[in-house]
Amino acid sequence: STRVRREPEQKGVFVAATVALGTMGKDGAKELVKAYKATKFKKKEWVSMRAVILKQVGKTKDVTQSKFLLDEATRAPEDPIMVAAGEALGGYQGEPQKIRKDLAKKLIVKYGQVYGNAHANLDPADPVRQRFMQTLAAIASPWNTTLGRLTSQDYRTAPEWQKYWNKNKSKNWD
C-alpha cells in the first residue's frame, strides 16, 4: 500500500476530522490534544492547523482541558496559537464562577504583560517593542471577546480589564 503524505497546504482532511472531534465532548478533546502534541504538527508550517485544533478543543467544552488551553494562550511563542487558545477559552463561559475567574485572571495578567511591553518605550524602531505590538494587535480582539464571555463585561484594552479585575475579583459575577 502507498502512504499519502499530506502537506500543510493540503490539510482539508485533518480540518474535517478536527471539526468532527470538536463535537465529541471529553473523548474528542482527549484526541484533539493528542493530535496537537503529535510530532507531525510541531513543525512551523503546521501552526495554522494547530490553531484549528485548539479552537475545536474549546468547542468540546471539556473543562479538564482548560489548563492546557490557558498554557497555550499564555506561553506559546506563536501569535496564532495564543489567539486560538485564548479564543477557545471563551467556550467555558458556562462554567462555575471559580473556574471562569481563574481563567480570566491569568488571561488578564498575560494581556497586561503584552500591553506593557508593547508600550514600554516610544522607539518605533525597537524590534522587541515591534514584536510585542504585533502580538498585542493579534490577541486584543479575540481575547477581549473571551474575557467578555467569561465575565459578562465589555472592555477593549488590557488596562480596562486590569482595572475591572482589581475591583471585581472577589465579587460575585453572576
C-alpha positions in Angstrom: 0.0 0.0 0.0 1.1 3.5 -0.7 1.0 6.1 2.1 -0.3 9.5 1.2 1.7 12.3 2.9 -0.4 15.3 3.5 1.4 18.6 3.3 0.3 21.7 5.3 -1.4 23.3 2.3 -3.5 20.1 1.9 -4.9 19.9 5.4 -8.6 19.6 4.4 -8.9 16.1 5.7 -7.2 17.0 9.0 -9.5 20.0 9.5 -12.6 17.9 8.8 -11.5 15.3 11.3 -10.7 18.0 13.9 -14.1 19.7 13.5 -15.8 16.3 13.9 -13.8 15.6 17.1 -14.8 19.1 18.4 -18.4 17.8 18.6 -17.5 14.8 20.8 -17.0 16.2 24.2 -14.4 14.8 26.5 -13.5 11.9 24.2 -13.0 14.3 21.3 -11.0 16.8 23.5 -8.6 14.0 24.5 -7.9 13.0 20.9 -7.6 16.6 19.8 -4.9 17.3 22.5 -3.1 14.1 21.5 -3.1 15.3 17.8 -2.0 18.8 18.9 1.0 17.3 20.7 1.9 14.9 17.8 5.3 15.4 16.3 3.9 15.9 12.8 2.1 19.1 13.9 5.1 20.6 15.9 6.7 21.9 12.7 6.4 25.6 12.0 4.4 25.1 8.8 1.6 23.4 10.8 0.9 26.4 13.1 -2.4 27.2 11.4 -3.5 23.5 11.8 -2.6 23.6 15.5 -4.7 26.8 15.8 -7.7 24.9 14.3 -7.2 22.1 16.8 -7.1 24.5 19.8 -10.4 26.2 18.7 -12.0 22.8 18.5 -10.7 21.8 21.9 -12.6 24.8 23.2 -15.8 23.7 21.4 -15.8 20.4 23.3 -16.4 22.4 26.5 -14.2 19.8 28.3 -13.2 21.8 31.4 -10.4 19.4 32.1 -8.6 20.9 29.1 -8.9 24.5 30.3 -5.4 24.4 31.8 -3.9 23.1 28.6 -5.6 25.9 26.6 -4.6 28.5 29.1 -1.0 27.3 29.0 -1.0 27.6 25.2 -2.7 31.0 25.3 -0.2 32.5 27.8 3.1 30.6 26.9 3.1 29.9 23.2 5.6 31.8 21.1 3.4 32.0 18.0 0.7 34.6 17.9 -1.8 32.4 16.0 -1.6 29.8 18.8 -2.1 32.5 21.5 -5.1 33.8 19.6 -6.7 30.4 19.0 -6.2 29.1 22.6 -7.4 32.4 24.1 -10.4 32.3 21.8 -11.1 28.7 22.8 -11.2 29.6 26.4 -14.4 31.5 25.7 -16.1 28.1 25.4 -16.0 27.9 29.2 -18.4 30.8 29.7 -21.0 28.4 31.3 -18.6 27.0 33.9 -18.7 27.8 37.6 -17.5 31.2 38.6 -14.4 29.9 40.3 -13.1 28.4 37.0 -14.0 31.5 35.0 -12.3 33.7 37.5 -9.1 31.7 37.3 -9.1 31.7 33.5 -9.9 35.4 33.4 -7.2 36.3 35.9 -4.5 34.5 34.0 -5.5 35.9 30.6 -5.7 39.4 32.1 -2.2 39.1 33.6 -0.7 37.9 30.3 -2.7 40.6 28.3 -1.3 43.2 30.7 2.3 42.0 30.2 2.0 42.1 26.4 0.4 45.5 26.6 3.1 46.8 29.0 5.9 45.5 26.8 4.3 47.0 23.7 4.2 50.4 25.3 7.5 50.1 27.3 9.2 52.8 25.2 8.4 55.2 22.4 11.1 54.0 20.0 9.1 52.7 16.9 12.3 51.0 15.6 12.8 48.9 18.7 12.4 45.3 17.5 11.3 44.0 20.9 8.6 46.7 21.1 7.6 45.9 17.5 7.2 42.2 18.3 5.0 42.9 21.3 2.9 45.4 19.3 2.3 42.6 16.7 1.3 40.2 19.5 -1.0 42.8 21.1 -2.6 43.5 17.7 -3.2 39.8 17.2 -4.6 38.9 20.6 -6.6 42.0 21.5 -9.9 41.4 19.8 -10.2 37.6 20.4 -9.1 37.9 24.0 -11.5 40.8 24.7 -14.3 38.6 23.3 -13.2 35.7 25.5 -12.8 37.9 28.6 -16.3 39.3 27.9 -17.7 35.8 27.7 -16.1 34.8 30.9 -17.0 37.9 32.9 -20.1 39.3 31.1 -18.3 42.6 30.7 -17.2 44.6 27.6 -13.8 46.2 27.8 -11.4 46.8 24.9 -8.0 47.3 26.4 -5.7 45.5 28.8 -5.7 48.4 31.3 -9.5 48.4 31.4 -9.5 44.6 32.1 -6.9 45.0 34.8 -9.0 47.8 36.5 -12.1 45.6 36.2 -10.2 42.6 37.7 -8.8 44.6 40.6 -12.3 46.0 41.5 -14.3 42.7 41.0 -12.0 39.7 41.6 -13.7 39.0 44.9 -17.2 40.0 43.9 -20.0 37.7 42.6 -20.0 37.8 38.8 -23.3 36.0 38.4 
